Structures are given as structure tokens and as C-alpha cells.
Amino acid sequence: MTFADKTQPTGSELTVLKNARLVLANEVVSGHLALSKGRIVSIDTGLAPQAGLDLEQDFLIPGLVDIHTDHFEKHVYPRAHVRWDPLRAALAHDAQIIGSGITTVFDSLCVGATVTKPERREVLSPMVDALEKGQSAGLFRAEHLVHLRCEITDEETTRLTEENIGKDIVRMVSVMEHLPGRRQSKDVDAYMRRRMADTGESQAEAEKATQALLNFSDEISEKVRPAVIALAHAHDLPLLSHDDTELHHVDEALSEGISVSEFPCTIEAARKAKDHDMHVVGGAPNVLRGGSQSGNVAVKDLMSEGLVDILASDYVPRSLLDGAFMVAADESFEDDLPSAIRMVTKTPAEVSGLSDRGELSPGRRADLLHIGLHDGHPFVKHAWVHGRRVL
């Protein structure tokens, strides 16, 4: 079997990766891959006729595409009340991203404040600026793009979205709502207990304050959500609905032209999303933990019904690589290694509009990972981004 891109030159400028188990879109084959000028030139089975890097029958897979990680913010605020220089934080973040095998990352930056994190309003633009600066100066090893995750309960979210959505680095938008009793945070009693412990309020006072918060937030979200949706459509950006829980959440997203349900919190919401041809994103940490950290649906239960199209690292970059190989090795899942790898490469690339990467195929961008296994744990031996070895 030989695949070749006839438009690419051949000869001494080729880089050959040989003696590899190549994870293609639908099968794993033993063979070799050649790349040139940042692109995959050819894929062949059997022994390579020319010299090259011997992968010693390790796996060669596409570079991972992560459409949601909020890990950059953790480097900006490495400890409570400690704010780090955004560019230095971005460089530290990039090292962890590429070390996790992620060659294209959508840094999910929160647009708008929550009750517990009002600082997000002021830190958004410096974070976007740092990513733009690092990217344009060639300081990063992975490619960094921005996913604006817009908190619809903050009246400043529309303004902050308008100020940033036109920047070239911004490529994706999601709408989210973090309130007690809503979507991900269904346990109002737990919120009330935390509030009383933090503020010293009585139960009656906490109940009154919480209801006032919900009423005020609903008034804001009725204006902010449609404004954000309109901005995303105007800029022709992919739109995601975050933490769909009730069936009417999916109905709302469908009516707004949203095509991706990100981290649905119930199996009913995920089923409805899939029934209406939405892509469903599951959290890779949820896969590794065997369940949700917030008590919502386990991704393994969604996968048992074929409801998950994409895995995202969410808050642990390393979980994307581990999650894909864990899914492939677990006999309780129907997914083999090619289909598990598609969840973290080809499908997220397509959903985000990056059709030039995410698959071992001639003509695709040479974003590649040389993966070894130790006691079932995958680890990155080498990484290439646009044909340049970066790890």
C-alpha cells in the first residue's frame, strides 16, 4: 500500500520516519512516513528503502488537537492572589502543552467574571495579548489559538467579546452559565452550605441572597447570550454550548445555530444532541477518573452509547493522550485505537475548521507524535509541528 501527494517534491529534503506503527484514520499499519516542507508527502507499508529515523515499532500518530483547556489561567494565577506575568505564564503553559502531545491548542479563556473570580474581566486582554505575542514571535512549540468561553451572566461579557473576537488568534466561541442550581452546578444545598461558611449568613439570609443573584443573572443573560451568539455568527466562528443538562438547553442551542454540545452533564442531553447531529465533547479527565468531579454523568456512560465524538483535556493537558490510549485499551468500549485517536485529532480539527491537520494522510500538515508505551502508559518521544521537530 502506498499513498503519495504528487504535488510535493521528493529527494534529499525529505525526512523519513520508518519502522513505525502508523495510526491512520481507520487502521494501524506498519510502515514509514515521509515529510517535506511542513507536509506529509507519502505513507508506505513495509520497510523504508531510504535512511530515516527508526521508530522501533513505536506508534506514530497525528499531533493532538485540544479544543478546550483552561490550563493557561492556572499559570497566570499559580496560587490564590498571585498573578504571574502573562507571557512568562504562556511559555510555561506551552511547555506543558507540547509535552502532553498537543500540537494545536485552543486556550479557553473566560470572558466575563463569576462571583468567585471577578479578576477574569481584567486579565482577559493581557492573556490574549501574551498569546498573540508569543505566537507571532515564534516563542511557542505548539500552535496556540483562542477559544472564548463567554460567561453570559456577566454584563461586561458583551463588551469583552466585542473587543477580542475580531483578532485572528480567536477561532472558537462557547456560551456558559455558572450559577447555583443551573447546568453543571445542580446541588444548590452544597452551594448554600459553602456560602454560609464563607459569609456567616444564616440559612434564610443565604437563600434570599442566592435567589436575588439568580434573578439578577437571568436579566443579564437574556441580553448577553443573544449578543454573543450574534457576534460569533458574524465572525463565522464555531459555536459551542457548555454544560447542557436539560433537554431545553439542547433545544436552545439548536435554535441558535450551535452545532457542538460541550461537556453535557446528563445522558439525556447528550442523546438529544446526537439525535440532532450535534458533535458531543467529553472531558478526558472524566474518562481517567471514571466519573465527573462535579457529580454529573460519566463520560464512559456516554461512550457506551456512542455519544462522544471529541475528547478535550479541560483542566489536565496530559489527560488527552492518556484518555485516548485508555479508551482504545478498554474492552468495555467499542473504540479501537484509530477511532480513539480520531477523537483527539481528526474530529476536533474538522469541527474547529482546521482541515489541514489531524490525520496521517499525504498533503496534511506534518503535526506528528512519536509515542512509546510503558506498562500501558503512552509517552511522547518526539513531536513535530508543521514538519519542525520541537520535542
Secondary structure, DSSP 8 states (H G I E B T S, - for coil): -EEE-TTS--STT-EEEEEEEEE-SS-EEEEEEEEETTEEEEEEES--SS--EE-TT-EEEE-EEEEEE-HHHHHHSSBTTB---HHHHHHHHHHHHHHTTEEEEEEEEEES--SS-TTHHHHHHHHHHHHHHHHHTT--SSEEEEEEEEETT-TTHHHHHHHHTTSTTEEEEEEE---TTBTTB--HHHHHHHHHHHH---HHHHHHHHHHHHHHHHHHHHHHHHHHHHHHHHTT--EEEES--SHHHHHHHHHTT--EEES-SSHHHHHHHHHTT-EEEEEHHHHHHTS-TTS---HHHHHHTT---EEE-BT-TTHHHHHHHHHHH-TTS---HHHHHHTTTHHHHHHTT-TTSSS--TTSB--EEEEEEETTEEEEEEEEETTEE--
